[in-house]
């Protein structure tokens, strides 16, 4: 038996879970199916006769117009993504498949809601760049942040400080009180460092009990000293775990850019060397890196 699919086309469009709409050459919506209301929140009478761009997220309008031109002028049928604003104000990420009818001078478009997919992608990207325990940037992401800060500092001739923080007594906390105490200590220190830093600054966890701070807000060496004094005071506030006070303190190494010129990895290494000098001198203090730093039992590390 031969079936004329055109007899069922309207029923198919009504049943589709993806939004279908018809738009004229000026961008005016002429038709929407039920799924359009499900995805975007607008009933047909609320959407029809309005310009399609009215619903597009403002920052995506330019690229949407460009995609439409590719379809109409170049007779291409690309798929493209943009964001729409639902009737309730929520943002919807949409993948569009569009056909341009020269004869009827209309665009027939099908929209697939990829919002959940985008959320998952963003979550995976975030997880790839952050430490799961402290929620701080990890080494990879922090290094990228530092490279960006160095690029800006080079362009506008500003000063940056990199701090390498190691927690003295961390192993003893783990050995005496258990890893739960160690985890609480790391999370608390991460929170305390964030509390002290200005919005221009950033902090990340390299691993273990090692943190790196990027100070973008400083102008002079004395600004670093003042900031580190605040950090030490805040970090060393009492911390109780299972009715016992945890004993710890920070050793901090600092390096100034462009006084010491190099890439992100070089500056982190310099701050690391200065941190070991601070640790050797008794901890709970900061040491600035210089090319003459010597560590016990080691050759000149400058």
C-alpha positions in Angstrom: 0.0 0.0 0.0 1.4 3.4 -1.0 1.2 6.1 1.6 1.2 9.8 0.9 3.4 11.1 3.8 2.1 14.6 3.1 -1.2 13.5 4.6 0.5 12.9 7.9 3.0 15.8 7.9 1.0 18.1 10.1 0.5 15.3 12.6 4.2 14.5 12.6 5.1 18.2 13.2 2.6 18.3 16.1 4.1 15.2 17.7 7.8 16.2 17.4 9.6 16.8 20.6 11.8 19.4 18.9 10.5 22.9 18.2 9.5 23.7 14.6 9.0 27.2 13.4 8.5 29.0 10.1 10.0 32.5 9.7 9.7 34.9 6.8 12.5 36.9 5.1 12.2 39.7 7.7 12.5 37.4 10.6 8.8 37.3 11.6 7.6 34.1 13.1 4.7 32.6 11.0 4.2 29.2 12.7 5.3 27.3 15.8 4.5 23.8 16.9 3.5 22.6 20.4 7.2 21.7 21.2 8.1 25.4 20.6 6.0 26.3 23.6 7.4 23.4 25.7 11.0 24.5 25.0 10.6 28.3 25.0 7.5 28.9 27.1 5.6 30.9 24.4 2.2 29.8 23.1 1.7 30.3 19.4 -0.4 33.5 19.9 2.5 35.0 22.0 5.2 34.2 19.4 3.6 34.5 16.0 4.0 37.9 14.3 7.0 38.7 16.6 10.5 38.9 15.3 12.6 35.9 16.0 15.5 38.0 17.2 13.3 39.2 20.1 13.8 35.8 21.7 17.5 35.4 21.1 19.9 36.1 24.0 21.3 39.6 23.3 24.9 38.5 23.1 24.0 35.8 20.5 22.1 38.1 18.1 25.1 39.0 15.9 26.2 35.4 15.3 22.5 34.4 14.7 22.2 37.1 12.0 25.5 35.9 10.5 24.2 32.3 10.4 20.9 33.4 8.8 22.8 35.3 6.1 24.9 32.2 5.4 21.6 30.3 4.9 19.8 32.8 2.8 22.6 34.5 0.8 24.8 31.6 0.2 22.1 29.0 0.0 23.8 26.9 2.7 22.1 24.8 5.3 24.4 24.9 8.3 23.6 23.8 11.8 24.3 26.5 14.4 23.9 27.0 18.1 22.6 30.0 20.0 20.8 30.9 23.2 17.2 31.9 23.6 15.5 33.5 26.6 12.5 31.6 27.8 9.3 33.4 28.8 10.2 32.7 32.4 13.7 34.3 31.9 15.7 31.1 31.9 18.4 30.7 29.2 18.0 27.8 26.7 20.9 26.5 24.6 19.6 25.5 21.2 21.0 23.6 18.2 19.2 24.8 15.0 18.8 23.0 11.6 17.4 25.4 9.0 16.1 25.2 5.5 15.5 28.3 3.3 12.7 28.1 0.7 13.5 30.6 -2.1 10.2 29.9 -3.7 8.1 30.8 -0.6 10.7 33.1 0.9 10.5 31.5 4.3 12.9 29.7 6.6 11.8 26.4 8.1 13.8 25.7 11.3 14.0 22.9 13.8 15.4 23.6 17.3 16.9 20.9 19.5 17.2 21.8 23.2 20.9 21.1 24.2 20.7 23.0 27.6 21.4 19.9 29.7 24.2 18.8 27.3 25.8 22.3 27.7 25.5 22.1 31.5 27.3 18.8 31.5 30.0 20.1 29.2 30.5 23.2 31.5 30.6 20.9 34.5 33.2 18.6 33.0 35.3 21.7 32.0 35.0 23.1 35.5 36.0 19.7 37.1 39.0 19.4 34.7 40.3 22.8 36.0 39.5 22.5 39.7 40.7 20.6 42.7 37.8 18.4 44.0 38.6 18.8 47.7 39.0 22.6 48.0 37.2 23.7 44.8 40.3 25.8 43.9 41.9 26.0 40.5 44.3 23.1 40.0 47.9 23.3 38.7 46.9 23.4 35.0 44.2 26.0 35.4 46.3 28.1 37.8 49.2 28.1 35.4 46.9 29.3 32.6 45.7 32.1 34.9 49.2 33.1 35.7 50.3 33.2 32.1 47.3 35.5 31.4 48.3 37.7 34.3 51.9 37.9 33.0 50.7 38.8 29.5 48.6 41.7 30.9 51.5 42.8 33.2 53.8 42.9 30.2 51.4 45.0 28.2 50.6 47.6 30.9 53.9 47.4 32.9 52.5 46.3 36.3 53.9 44.2 39.1 52.8 40.7 40.0 53.7 38.6 43.0 53.5 34.8 43.1 53.3 33.2 46.5 54.1 29.5 47.2 52.4 28.3 50.4 53.3 25.1 52.2 51.6 24.0 55.4 54.0 23.0 58.2 52.7 20.3 60.5 50.3 18.9 57.8 51.8 15.4 58.0 51.5 15.4 61.8 47.9 16.5 61.6 47.2 13.5 59.3 49.2 11.1 61.4 47.7 12.1 64.7 44.1 13.0 63.9 43.5 11.1 60.6 43.0 12.1 57.0 39.6 13.6 57.8 41.4 16.2 59.9 43.9 16.8 57.0 41.1 17.3 54.6 39.3 19.7 56.9 42.5 21.7 57.3 43.1 22.0 53.6 39.5 23.1 52.9 39.7 25.6 55.8 43.0 27.1 54.6 41.6 27.4 51.0 38.6 29.3 52.4 40.7 31.5 54.6 43.1 32.4 51.7 40.1 33.3 49.5 38.8 35.5 52.3 41.9 37.6 52.5 42.6 38.0 48.7 41.2 40.8 46.6 38.9 40.1 43.7 41.8 40.7 41.2 43.9 38.0 42.9 43.6 34.2 42.7 44.7 31.1 44.5 45.0 27.5 43.4 46.0 24.1 45.0 49.0 22.4 43.4 48.4 19.2 45.3 49.1 17.9 48.8 49.4 20.9 51.2 50.8 23.2 48.5 49.0 26.4 47.4 50.0 29.1 44.9 48.6 32.6 45.1 48.7 35.2 42.3 48.7 38.8 43.5 47.6 41.0 40.7 46.5 43.8 43.0 49.9 44.9 44.2 52.0 47.9 43.2 55.0 47.7 45.6 57.0 45.1 47.5 55.5 46.4 50.8 52.0 45.5 49.4 53.1 41.9 49.3 54.4 42.1 52.9 51.1 43.5 54.1 49.1 40.9 52.2 51.2 38.0 53.5 50.9 39.3 57.1 47.1 39.2 56.7 47.3 35.7 55.1 49.5 34.3 58.0 47.2 35.8 60.6 44.1 34.4 58.9 45.5 31.0 58.1 46.7 30.5 61.7 43.4 31.1 63.3 42.5 28.2 65.7 41.0 25.2 64.0 39.3 22.5 66.1 38.8 18.9 65.0 37.1 16.4 67.2 37.7 18.6 70.3 41.4 18.9 69.5 43.1 22.0 68.2 45.2 21.3 65.0 48.7 22.6 65.1 50.1 24.0 61.9 51.6 27.1 60.2 52.5 28.3 56.7 55.8 28.7 55.1 55.6 31.1 52.2 57.9 31.9 49.3 57.3 35.0 47.2 58.7 36.1 43.9 58.1 39.5 42.1 57.6 40.0 38.4 59.1 41.6 36.4 62.0 41.9 38.9 62.4 38.2 38.2 61.4 37.7 34.6 60.1 34.4 33.2 57.1 32.3 32.4 54.5 30.9 34.8 56.4 27.6 35.6 59.7 29.5 36.2 58.0 31.9 38.7 56.3 29.1 40.5 59.7 27.3 40.8 61.3 30.5 42.2 58.5 30.9 44.8 58.9 27.2 45.7 62.6 27.7 46.4 61.9 30.8 48.5 59.3 28.7 50.4 61.9 26.1 51.3 64.1 28.9 52.6 61.2 30.1 54.8 60.7 26.5 56.0 64.4 26.1 56.8 64.3 29.4 58.8 61.5 28.0 61.1 58.3 28.5 59.1 55.4 30.7 59.8 57.0 33.4 57.7 57.7 34.6 54.2 60.9 34.8 52.2 61.3 36.7 49.0 63.1 34.9 46.2 66.5 36.1 45.0 69.1 34.7 42.7 71.4 34.0 45.7 69.1 31.7 47.6 70.9 28.7 49.0 69.2 25.7 50.5 70.9 23.5 53.1 72.9 20.7 51.5 72.3 22.2 48.0 74.2 24.2 45.5 73.2 27.8 44.7 69.6 27.3 43.3 69.5 30.7 41.7 
